[in-house]
């Protein structure tokens, strides 16, 4: 059974998008990839990723295959 994620880290989002982590951080800095800062972490919602890739992001267990 797959779990639904409420938020993804920048590293997870980068893996889903097929880009590097530093590129993902740069895109958030330029406001080209919407993220929120919670504590000291940048987090990206599944909705943002879905809009970019056109499909629902993978479940947490499926993320290991992307790394």
VENTA-V582899 format. One record per backbone hydrogen bond with DSSP energy under -1.0 kcal/mol. CO is the residue of the C=O (numbers start at 1). NH is the residue of the N-H. E is the energy in kcal/mol with one decimal. If there is no record, write none. Layout:
BEGIN
co/nh/e
CO/NH/E
CO/NH/E
END
This chain:
BEGIN
co/nh/e
8/44/-3.1
9/13/-2.7
10/14/-2.6
11/15/-2.0
12/16/-2.2
13/17/-2.5
14/18/-1.3
14/19/-2.4
20/24/-2.2
21/25/-2.4
22/26/-2.2
23/27/-2.4
24/28/-2.0
25/29/-2.2
26/30/-2.0
27/32/-3.1
27/33/-1.2
28/31/-1.2
36/43/-3.0
38/41/-2.1
41/38/-2.9
43/36/-2.7
44/8/-2.8
45/49/-1.6
46/50/-2.9
47/51/-2.2
48/52/-1.6
49/53/-2.8
50/54/-2.2
59/63/-1.1
63/66/-1.4
END
